[in-house]
Amino acid sequence: MKKFFQEIKADIKFKSAGAGQKLTESAACVTGAGAEKAPKPKTNQPARQQPRQGPTNEAQMAAAAALARLEQKQPRARGPSSQDLMRNQVKKELPAEATVSGSSRTDMVSEPKEEGSTPLAVPGVYFTCPLTGDVLRKDQRDTRIKEAILSHFSTDPVAASIMKIHTFNKDRDRVKLGVDTIAKYLDNIHLHPEEEKYRKIKLQNKVFQERINCLEGAHEFFEAIGFQKTLLPVPDQEVSEEFYVLSEAALAQPESLERHKEQLLSGEPVRAALNRQRRVFRPSPMASQFDLPSDFFNLSAEEAKREQKLRSEAVERLSMLRTKAMREKEEQREMRKYTYTLLRVRLPDGCLLQGTFYARERVAALYSFVREALQNDWLPFELLASCGQKLSEDENLAFNECGLVPSALLTFSWDMAVLEDIKAAGAKPDSSILKPELLLTIEKLS
């Protein structure tokens, strides 16, 4: 085969050299014509290069056939499919996004706007401490709640220790296991008050070390309900070990131990409540414009991990066909990346009622928010989305499932029966319906 291609190249080179000439022709011209002058020697001029000719049709056909045979003997490696390329691209992007999420998407407070920039629709996301009633920024809530719990020990150590157990420890499964174990200790004392062995808890016991000692607030709880640390001798040994021993005063009040056990079992983490930041604005053509702070978009560390997990799952979905229902489910999942949403309700008189909500809260929370601001909160009404869709209070839908994130403008509408009664009474349907104290706080939407 190699020889065949060399012959083709030689044939092409030979044909591109031009017309042939015999070696004897130049000599005959000089000797055979004596009367004629010998031709003048030619000056050294560059030879005129003939244009190169392409291979003949037969040569091209032969070369093509040879290449085809070679390709059949040596099959070309199959390249990656489009799905493989997409999957590899997503896998490359995931580490970069994880780095960005870990470094720049931690709990952040919105920076103040520069002078002359558009005012924010809301200064940020704020919370209310349930213990003190203080309004806290997003980055303050955990620290301030812990401080409030610790300060509560001076007034009610039992309640404070229970709050510490459920709030300071983030692993809920470990908390439940430890709480159930403590409850079992107290049940044994309640069921067998005369047996001394149930009133003593060995601190070096394996179960105690693995389930209880690791919980913040557990030791404070034992001491608050009447246990005291005591060194007791170990039978058959010359050493002493530390025990929790229930005092005689606490043993004499079994109903108190039972009450403390129920409080411990029913305890919940202390969480700051989202502050609605309720505001009322005058009618404005800018009602549908929202300039939101970074709090509405920046994710906490836990939220970033959850988002990263969802994106990792997207890699696997690339290799499978998706039905319409599956695509709709993925769209809803995409909406869940927002943690908060800012909602405005246009009232019949054109005024705007604004509040901050969790994106996962149900529509019923918005109905309650509006109802609290009305003079007559018992009158039925409806809320309509910007597309005219009616949002039912009875439907168990979250705001992100309705597409009302990260902000939305809704319209207040009276129930038809109420509207007819208003007209029959000669009142104006578009009159103010807010409580008088809220009208005193009305602002201009800028």
HELIX and SHEET records of a PDB file:
HELIX    1   1 LYS A    2  LYS A   15  1                                  14    
HELIX    2   2 GLU A   25  THR A   31  1                                   7    
HELIX    3   3 ASN A   57  LYS A   73  1                                  17    
HELIX    4   4 SER A   82  SER A  104  1                                  23    
HELIX    5   5 ARG A  141  SER A  151  1                                  11    
HELIX    6   6 HIS A  152  SER A  154  5                                   3    
HELIX    7   7 PRO A  157  PHE A  168  1                                  12    
HELIX    8   8 ARG A  172  LEU A  191  1                                  20    
HELIX    9   9 GLU A  196  ARG A  199  5                                   4    
HELIX   10  10 LYS A  206  ARG A  211  1                                   6    
HELIX   11  11 ALA A  218  ALA A  224  1                                   7    
HELIX   12  12 GLU A  248  LEU A  251  1                                   4    
HELIX   13  13 PRO A  254  LEU A  265  1                                  12    
HELIX   14  14 SER A  294  PHE A  296  5                                   3    
HELIX   15  15 ALA A  301  ARG A  317  1                                  17    
HELIX   16  16 LYS A  324  MET A  335  1                                  12    
HELIX   17  17 VAL A  363  ALA A  373  1                                  11    
HELIX   18  18 MET A  416  ALA A  424  1                                   9    
HELIX   19  19 PRO A  436  LEU A  439  1                                   4    
SHEET    1   A 3 VAL A 135  ARG A 137  0                                        
SHEET    2   A 3 TYR A 126  THR A 128 -1                                        
SHEET    3   A 3 ALA A 273  LEU A 274 -1                                        
SHEET    1   B 3 LYS A 200  LYS A 202  0                                        
SHEET    2   B 3 SER A 240  LEU A 246 -1                                        
SHEET    3   B 3 PHE A 227  PRO A 233 -1                                        
SHEET    1   C 6 ARG A 279  PHE A 281  0                                        
SHEET    2   C 6 LEU A 352  TYR A 358 -1                                        
SHEET    3   C 6 TYR A 340  ARG A 346 -1                                        
SHEET    4   C 6 SER A 407  TRP A 414  1                                        
SHEET    5   C 6 PHE A 381  LEU A 384 -1                                        
SHEET    6   C 6 LYS A 390  LEU A 391 -1                                        
END                                                                             
